[in-house]
Amino acid sequence: MTVTGKPRRNTLSTRLKVRLKDDLVGRFRSGERIPSERQIAQTYSVSPVTVSRVLQQLSEEGIVYRVPNSGTYLCDGVAREPVAPIPTRRFSELANVAQEASVEVPGVTVKTVIIASLNNQSMTNPRVAASNTHEMMSAAECHIQQVGGSTAIIDSDSLSAAELGPKLHNLVDSGVNSVILLPDHVSPQHISAILRFRERSGGLVPIVAAQLSHDISLFDSVAIDAVLGIFKVTQHLIDLGHTRIAFFGPDPSKQDWVAERADSFLLSTAAGGLDMGKDDVVFAPATSSYDEDPRMPGYGCGRDIAARLVKRGKYTAIVAANDYIAFGLVDAIEKLGLRVPGDVSVTGYDNATGSGRRGLTTVHRPLAGVGTAAAKRITVLLNSKEPPTRDRQLIAPTIVVRSTSGRIAR
């Protein structure tokens, strides 16, 4: 267990990556050249070596791309977009997606404990899951440090649910006044322990959950809007002229996050005027191995279903539930002698490592933005005279358009 009253050690590269990513997507247009490495180093008071390392990481994530002897540019589709209302009742709520506010020093000093699963060994891809958790956590810490606060970290992987409640009470007694929960991979038992802690503390300690995927009414929460992400890639395909589009994902009884993306696909096609139904939402058989390659969960599912989806030209575009599934689809489609996107367009979701190299059109999830928004919400709740609420704040994802999607062949 990691518990400290001092800010957790944040590497210089991590802090720069969080700040630079947020600044780039907020200040520059897609395709616009960003400042040179020397200018960035001067602006953020870091070495050019650190800047180069961070830009390489952002390039691998599909945020920027480098042109030899020219400079570094912001990738298409990652600039922060204004959110416009979408013309259906279900999507009208998306017009209220929160935009991040400027940093303001709160009246009450923020002393936050962040509860997170730091190892994620129960996950299919613990390395990716841990990276996602650390990205949100680092962003939250950066904001809290900027407003003069401090953080303590509880690793739920090394603390039982029975031990968690007493530990929280001890931290509150020592001055901690708020909790950020990164619950996507925290066990239900730990979440129950946090609910008991809240009840016993009279509900006076603000708790904000980031990326809570279930029981969203339990906490004040911040999350990436998965519905909007699927809408953006689906609408992108419709704009390219596609009318025969399929959604493909793993068995939802084994991967519970898939159902929301599948439902969002049907709502998105309806909003776009297409007559798609449940037959156009295809799930992998229960016997398929989603975990065949732990480094790319879902790759085998995409590879094995490709022939069925493109048989006799039934579909001209496929929305994959995640990037690794999309990788498998693309590889298998091309082995069938078809062209991507000439014959079939494919989109992914998550902007996973490798998606930029493969040219995959996908959805980028601003995880750092979620961590920052959770920290900002804590500062608001601590300075509010009203009792803590249970609001849900949605953060807009962005579509990253690359080479696997194109206009329908005529």
RALINLIN-V783790 format. One record per residue. RES is the residue in one small letter. SS is DSSP state (~ for helix, > for strand, _ for the rest). PHI is phi in whole degrees, -180 to 180 (none if undefined). Layout:
RES:SS:PHI  RES:SS:PHI
This chain:
m:_:none  t:_:-110  v:_:-134  t:_:-146  g:_:-81  k:_:-95  p:_:-57  r:_:-61  r:_:-61  n:_:-113  t:_:-63  l:~:-60  s:~:-62  t:~:-63  r:~:-63  l:~:-65  k:~:-61  v:~:-61  r:~:-68  l:~:-68  k:~:-59  d:~:-64  d:~:-67  l:~:-66  v:~:-72  g:~:-92  r:~:-110  f:_:-115  r:_:-88  s:_:-56  g:_:84  e:_:-85  r:>:-73  i:_:-95  p:_:-58  s:_:-69  e:~:-60  r:~:-65  q:~:-64  i:~:-64  a:~:-60  q:~:-68  t:~:-63  y:~:-102  s:_:57  v:_:-132  s:_:-82  p:~:-58  v:~:-63  t:~:-64  v:~:-61  s:~:-61  r:~:-63  v:~:-68  l:~:-64  q:~:-64  q:~:-64  l:~:-67  s:~:-66  e:~:-66  e:_:-85  g:_:82  i:_:-89  v:>:-132  y:>:-138  r:>:-109  v:>:-118  p:_:-54  n:_:62  s:_:-130  g:>:149  t:>:-114  y:>:-127  l:>:-78  c:_:-64  d:_:-62  g:_:86  v:_:-103  a:_:-63  r:_:-63  e:_:-105  p:_:-69  v:_:-97  a:_:-99  p:_:-61  i:_:-111  p:_:-77  t:_:-150  r:_:-60  r:_:-62  f:_:-92  s:~:-61  e:~:-66  l:~:-70  a:~:-66  n:~:-99  v:_:-56  a:_:-72  q:_:-107  e:_:-70  a:_:-92  s:_:-72  v:_:-71  e:_:-130  v:_:-73  p:_:-74  g:_:-74  v:_:-99  t:_:-67  v:_:-80  k:>:-129  t:>:-110  v:>:-102  i:>:-105  i:>:-104  a:>:-152  s:_:-88  l:_:-85  n:_:-104  n:_:55  q:_:-68  s:_:-81  m:_:-86  t:_:-59  n:_:-124  p:~:-61  r:~:-65  v:~:-67  a:~:-61  a:~:-65  s:~:-62  n:~:-62  t:~:-62  h:~:-66  e:~:-65  m:~:-66  m:~:-66  s:~:-63  a:~:-66  a:~:-63  e:~:-62  c:~:-59  h:~:-66  i:~:-63  q:~:-66  q:~:-64  v:_:-95  g:_:85  g:_:-96  s:>:-142  t:>:-131  a:>:-124  i:>:-118  i:>:-115  d:>:-88  s:~:-69  d:~:-70  s:~:-115  l:_:-139  s:_:-72  a:~:-61  a:~:-65  e:~:-84  l:~:-67  g:~:-57  p:~:-58  k:~:-63  l:~:-63  h:~:-62  n:~:-63  l:~:-66  v:~:-63  d:~:-62  s:_:-91  g:_:120  v:_:-64  n:_:-123  s:>:-164  v:>:-135  i:>:-113  l:>:-110  l:>:-102  p:~:-94  d:~:-56  h:~:-124  v:_:-90  s:_:-68  p:~:-58  q:~:-65  h:~:-67  i:~:-63  s:~:-62  a:~:-64  i:~:-68  l:~:-64  r:~:-65  f:~:-61  r:~:-61  e:~:-65  r:~:-73  s:_:-91  g:_:74  g:_:70  l:_:-90  v:_:-97  p:>:-60  i:>:-127  v:>:-121  a:>:-100  a:>:-109  q:_:59  l:_:-75  s:_:-94  h:_:-151  d:_:50  i:~:-68  s:~:-82  l:~:-73  f:_:-136  d:>:-64  s:>:-142  v:>:-130  a:>:-153  i:>:-75  d:_:-81  a:~:-65  v:~:-61  l:~:-66  g:~:-62  i:~:-64  f:~:-59  k:~:-66  v:~:-72  t:~:-67  q:~:-64  h:~:-59  l:~:-68  i:~:-63  d:~:-62  l:_:-82  g:_:102  h:_:-79  t:_:-123  r:_:-116  i:>:-121  a:>:-115  f:>:-111  f:>:-133  g:>:-152  p:_:-73  d:_:-59  p:_:-66  s:_:-72  k:_:-105  q:_:-128  d:_:-70  w:_:-74  v:~:-71  a:~:-58  e:~:-63  r:~:-69  a:~:-67  d:~:-62  s:~:-64  f:~:-61  l:~:-64  l:~:-64  s:~:-69  t:~:-66  a:~:-64  a:~:-64  g:_:-89  g:_:84  l:_:-97  d:_:-98  m:_:-101  g:_:-130  k:~:-64  d:~:-67  d:~:-92  v:>:-105  v:>:-113  f:>:-113  a:_:-65  p:_:-59  a:_:-60  t:_:-83  s:_:-71  s:_:-100  y:_:-65  d:_:-97  e:_:-52  d:_:-120  p:~:-57  r:~:-76  m:~:-137  p:_:-60  g:_:105  y:~:-57  g:~:-63  c:~:-60  g:~:-64  r:~:-62  d:~:-78  i:~:-96  a:~:-56  a:~:-60  r:~:-66  l:~:-75  v:~:-103  k:~:-58  r:~:53  g:~:65  k:_:-60  y:_:-124  t:_:-105  a:>:-153  i:>:-131  v:>:-96  a:>:-88  a:_:-69  n:_:-151  d:~:-67  y:~:-67  i:~:-61  a:~:-62  f:~:-58  g:~:-63  l:~:-61  v:~:-60  d:~:-62  a:~:-71  i:~:-62  e:~:-69  k:~:-67  l:_:-78  g:_:88  l:_:-99  r:_:-105  v:_:-116  p:_:-102  g:_:-55  d:_:-102  v:_:-140  s:>:-92  v:>:-134  t:>:-124  g:_:-117  y:_:-158  d:>:117  n:_:54  a:_:-69  t:_:-55  g:_:101  s:~:-68  g:~:-68  r:~:-64  r:~:-85  g:_:71  l:_:-82  t:>:-72  t:>:-154  v:>:-113  h:>:-92  r:_:-98  p:_:-78  l:~:-63  a:~:-62  g:~:-64  v:~:-66  g:~:-62  t:~:-64  a:~:-64  a:~:-64  a:~:-66  k:~:-65  r:~:-64  i:~:-60  t:~:-64  v:~:-66  l:~:-65  l:~:-67  n:_:-99  s:_:-89  k:_:-86  e:_:-87  p:_:-63  p:_:-54  t:_:-101  r:_:-130  d:_:-78  r:>:-120  q:>:-107  l:>:-104  i:>:-106  a:_:-75  p:_:-80  t:>:-126  i:>:-89  v:>:-112  v:_:-88  r:_:-129  s:_:-91  t:_:-87  s:_:-123  g:_:-156  r:_:-65  i:_:-64  a:_:-69  r:_:-97
